């Protein structure tokens, strides 16, 4: 159907060109999926920032038990937990 794609070199060139982009987008999708798994009853996502190198999400939890569960989920997903003093908020960072 596409004569230009019959060449092995052309196909390899296309794969190499988009490989790094694909890996980055897959990592972003995985992190967003992990963040979405941290949202349940008693948790509110206040902010979500995604840039070229990291993802940062801020959650507000209704009590200390929910906060502990969110922190455990973040640790399970190998995300960094930033302390927020004096509240039931949690800031989570993940690297791309």
C-alpha positions as CSV (number, residue, x, y, z in Angstrom):
1,X,0.0,0.0,0.0
2,X,2.8,2.4,0.8
3,X,5.8,1.7,-1.4
4,X,8.1,4.1,0.6
5,X,7.6,1.9,3.7
6,X,8.8,-1.3,1.9
7,X,12.4,-0.2,2.5
8,X,13.8,-1.6,5.8
9,X,16.0,1.5,6.2
10,X,13.0,3.8,5.9
11,X,11.1,1.8,8.5
12,X,14.1,1.8,10.9
13,X,14.6,5.5,10.4
14,X,10.9,6.2,11.4
15,X,11.2,3.9,14.4
16,X,14.4,5.6,15.6
17,X,12.9,9.0,15.1
18,X,9.8,8.4,17.3
19,X,11.3,6.0,19.8
20,X,12.3,8.6,22.4
21,X,9.0,10.5,22.0
22,X,7.1,7.3,22.4
23,X,9.0,6.4,25.6
24,X,8.4,9.8,27.1
25,X,4.7,9.7,26.3
26,X,4.3,6.2,27.8
27,X,6.0,7.3,31.0
28,X,3.7,10.3,31.2
29,X,0.7,8.0,30.8
30,X,2.0,5.7,33.5
31,X,2.4,8.6,35.9
32,X,-1.0,10.0,35.2
33,X,-2.5,6.6,35.7
34,X,-0.7,6.3,39.1
35,X,-1.9,9.7,40.2
36,X,-5.5,8.8,39.2
37,X,-5.2,5.7,41.4
38,X,-4.5,7.9,44.3
39,X,-7.8,9.7,44.0
40,X,-10.6,8.0,46.0
41,X,-13.2,9.0,48.5
42,X,-11.8,11.6,50.8
43,X,-9.1,12.8,48.4
44,X,-9.2,15.9,46.2
45,X,-6.7,16.7,43.5
46,X,-5.9,20.4,43.9
47,X,-3.3,20.8,41.2
48,X,-1.4,18.7,38.6
49,X,1.6,20.0,36.7
50,X,3.4,18.1,34.0
51,X,6.5,19.4,32.3
52,X,9.4,17.9,30.3
53,X,11.1,16.4,33.4
54,X,8.6,15.8,36.2
55,X,5.0,15.5,37.3
56,X,3.8,17.3,40.4
57,X,0.4,16.7,42.0
58,X,-1.1,18.2,45.2
59,X,-3.8,16.4,47.1
60,X,-6.0,17.5,49.9
61,X,-7.2,14.7,52.2
62,X,-10.1,14.7,54.7
63,X,-8.1,13.1,57.6
64,X,-4.8,11.7,58.6
65,X,-5.7,8.1,57.7
66,X,-6.5,9.1,54.1
67,X,-3.3,11.1,54.0
68,X,-1.3,8.0,55.1
69,X,-2.9,5.9,52.4
70,X,-2.1,8.4,49.7
71,X,1.5,8.5,50.9
72,X,1.7,4.7,50.8
73,X,0.3,4.7,47.2
74,X,2.9,7.3,46.2
75,X,5.7,5.3,47.7
76,X,4.4,2.1,46.0
77,X,4.6,4.0,42.6
78,X,8.2,5.2,43.4
79,X,7.1,8.8,43.7
80,X,8.7,11.5,45.9
81,X,6.5,12.8,48.8
82,X,7.1,16.4,49.7
83,X,6.0,17.4,53.3
84,X,3.2,20.0,53.9
85,X,3.1,21.0,57.5
86,X,0.0,21.8,59.4
87,X,-2.5,20.3,57.0
88,X,-3.8,17.0,55.5
89,X,-2.3,18.0,52.1
90,X,0.2,15.8,50.2
91,X,2.5,16.9,47.4
92,X,3.8,14.1,45.2
93,X,6.5,14.3,42.5
94,X,7.4,11.8,39.8
95,X,10.2,12.0,37.3
96,X,9.8,11.3,33.6
